Amino acid sequence: MSALDAGPAVAPPTRTVLGRLVRRPLALFGLIVILVVAIAAISAPWLAPYDPYEQFFDGLTLEGAPLPPDGKFWFGTDLVGRDLFSRLIYGAQTSLIIGVVANGIAVLIGSVVGVCAGYFRGPVESVLMRFTDLMMAFPALLLAIVLAAIFTPSLWIVAMVIAMVNWVQIARVLYTETRSLAERDFIDAERAMGAGALRIMLRHILPHLFSTIIVWATLGIATTVLLEATLSFLGIGVQPPIPSWGNIIFENQTYFTSAPWLVFIPGAAILLLALAFNLVGDALRDILDPTQQGHH
């Protein structure tokens, strides 16, 4: 079997990828932001200066109306007197948990559907890809709103809802790549030697799809974070008083003119985290895509 029949190049070692990532200023910035948010989320019980549910009063307003940022409350307090900085740190836990869990489930579903449809062809391909086309026909946000309204919103339900609407894109991409791989000579040789479909898919097709999966998984987290924030802002995502960057904006939107920090700060956090994952994902696509190697 010639080198040309061996299939696409498998992803380079992790150390090589990381080394090339950190040499790109934008990707390095994205990695730093992700690392800072992850450390803040993990260290929330020790890093947050106050309990995210504790209410503080200024002695003037009975319900603890928003207090501006000062030396005691770095980001001020929200409409019921809770420290915004502490709630943002705990909200990072919500965003990352949903981002990783929902996107992980979406990637798993999309990978199974795409690889099976691309490899088996025939009725399996028709059923799986027509179902994928049907799911793609629905606007993702609208479908997520419908699903979130049907089920009682909670952190894990929101993660499942987002996963149910985010798997179709990666399924399409992997289906196309698997179809191409399944026609290669090295796959025909494995079949001739008696290898079963499961063995071929796990040992010979998936390794060649690893780069694509990693890139889509990274970019997908940005989409997931934005979708979670949107659902929470609409009041059908993670429910208060559990802090989420989206529902922090939802709870405090009525104070937009008198206490704009309550909207701008969590909004900036959402924007920054989504941008960070997009920057890293774009850099990974350049590094891991064989057609791009040698150009950077």
N, C-alpha and C positions, 0 to 999 in steps of 0.2 A: 504494500500500500504506500503510495507516494505521500510526500508531505502535504501536497495540495488536497488530498482526500481526508486529511486528519481533522477537518473542521476548523472553525474559527479559533483564534487564540484565546486561551483561558485567561482570566484576570491575573494581573501581576501580583506578586506577594504583597501582603498588607503593609509591610515596612516600606516597600517601594512606593506604594500609593500614598501613604501618609507623608513620606518625604517630599513627594511632588506636590501634595496639597499645601503643606506649610510654606512652600516656596512661592505660592500665589497669594498676593496680599489680600484679595477679596475673600478667597477661601479661608485663609488664616483668620481673618476678621470673623467670618461665619463660625468657624470652629471655636474661637474664643467666646463668642456670644452664647453658643450652645453649651459650652462647658460651664460658663458662669451661671446660666439659668439652671442647668442640671445640678450643680453644687448647691445653689440656693434652695432648690426644691428638696433635695435630699437632706439638707441641713436646716430646714425650716424650723423645727422645734427649738433649735439652739440659736439660729440666726435671727429669727423674728424677735423684735424687742418686746412685743406684747402678744397676748392671746388674740387671735384674729376675730374672736367673738365678743371680746371685752369692750364695753361701752364707756366712753369718757365724757364728762360733762364740764362745760365751762362756767357753770354757776349762773348763767344768764338764760340759757335756752333749756327748757325742760327735756326735750328729746335729744339733746346733744347734737344740734345742727352742725354742718360742716365747719371745721376749724381749719384755717390756712396752714400751710407748711411752716414749721418753726423748729427750734432746737429740740423740742420734745417729740413732735410728730413730723418726721422728715418730709413726708408727702401729705401731711394734713390728715383730717379724719373725714369719714363719709357722713351720710345723712343721719345716721343714728349714733354717731360718735365713735365708730371703730377705726383703729389705726390703719390707714390705707397701705402703708409700707408693709405691715405684717400680713395684710390680706393679699397683697400682690405676691409676696413670697409663697404663701400657701396656695395661691391661685396657680403659681408655676407648677406645683405638683399636679393639679388637675389637668392643665394643658399638656404636660409631658406624658402623664399616664394615658390620657385619651389619645394623644398623638401616636404614641408607641403601640399601644394595644390595638386601637382601631386600624392603624395602618398595617400592623403586623397581620391582623386577621384578613384585611383586604388583599394584601400581597399573597397570603396563603391561598385564599379562594381564587384570586386571579391566576396564580401560577398553576393550580390544579386544573382549572377550566381551560386555560390557554394551551398548556402542554398536552392534555388529553385530547382536546379538539384537533390540535395540529398533528398529533401522532396517529390517532386511530382513523381519522377521516370517516367517510360514509355517514351512517345514521348518527353516530356519536358526534361527529363534527357538526352536522346539520342542527341537531337539537341544542347543543351547547352554544353554538355561535348565534343561532336565531334568538335564544334566550338572552345572550349578551347584547345583541342588537336591540332587543325589546327594552332592556334596562337602560341602554344608552339613549333611547328615545325620550325618556323622562328627564326633565331638568333635575340635576342632582340635589339642589337646594330644596326644590318643591317636594321631591320624593322623601328627603330627610325630614322635612316639616310634617308630612303626612304620617310617616312611621313614628316620629317622636310624639305626635299627638295621640296615636293609637296606644302606645305603651306608656306606663307611668315613668316620667323622666327620672333618671338617676345616672350616676357616673358611668356605670357599666352598660346601662341601656343606651346611653348616648354613644358610647364607644361602638356598640354593636350596630346601631343605626347608621353611623358614619361609615363603618366597614361595609355595610350592605349597599351603599351607593358609590363607593370608591374603588371597587375591584375591577370594574369593567375596562378601564383604560389599559391596565397592565395585562389583563387577559387578552385583549386585542393584540398588543405588542408581542407577547410571548407566543400567541397562536401563529403569527406570521413567521417568527424566527424558528419555531419548532417545525413548521411545514417545510421550511428550507433545509433544516438540519436532517429531517427524516428521509430526505431524498439523497443524502450524501452516501458515497460508497462505503465509508467506514461503518455506517449504520446497517447497510445491506450485508456487509461482512459479518456483523454481529448476529443478525437474523439467521444467516446461513450456518453459523456455528451453533445455533439452537438457543440463543439468548432470548429470554422472555421479554414481553413488553415492559414490565415493571423494572426489570434490571436495566434495560436499554435507556428508559427515561431517567432513572435515578443516577446511573453511572456514566452515561455517555451524552445525554441531552442537557440535563440540568446544569452540570459543570460549565457548559458553554453559554448558558443563560445567566450565570451568576452575576456577571457585570451589569447586565440589563436590570436584573432584579434589585441589585444594590442601589443603582441610580434612581430607579422608580420608587424604591422604598424611602430614600432620602428626600426626594422631591415631594413624595406623597405626604410626608409629615407636615410640611408647610401648608398643604391644602387642608389637611385634617385639623390643624390648629385654627385656621381661619374659619372652617365650617363649624367647629365646636363653639368658637366665639360668636358666630352668627346665630346659631341655635340658642345659645345662652342669652344673647342680647334680645332675641325674640321671646324669651321667657319659656322656651320648651326644651332647653338644654339642662345643664346641671342646675339644680334648684337651690336658691338661697335657703339658709344662710351659708351653705358650703361655698367658699370663695372660688370663683372662676373669673378669669380676666373678662370674659364676655358678660357675665351677670353683674360684675362690678359696674360696668358701663350701664347696663340695663337698670340697675337699682338707682344710679345717681344721675341719670340723664336729665331729670327735671331741674337739676342744679347746674346745668351746662353754662348758663350765663353768669350766675353768681359764684360758682365754685368750679371753674373749668378744669382744674387739675384732676378732678374726680373722673373726668372723661379722657382727657389728653394723656395722662400717665399710663393707665392700662391700655389705651389705644396704641400708644407708642411701644409698649411691651409686646403686644400682639404683632405689630408691624415688624419690629426688630427680630423677633424669633422666627417669623415666617421668612423674612429676608435672609436670615442666617442659613436656614435649611436650603433655601433656593440657591444661594451662593455656593454652598458645599456640594449640592446636587449637580449644579452646572459644571463645577470643576471636576467632579467625579466622572461625569459623562465624557468630558474631553480626555481625561486620563485613561478611562477604561474602554472607550470606544476604539477598536483596532484601526478604524479609518482615520482617527485623529492622532494616533501615536506617531511621534516623530515630527509633529507640527509645533510642539511646544517645548 
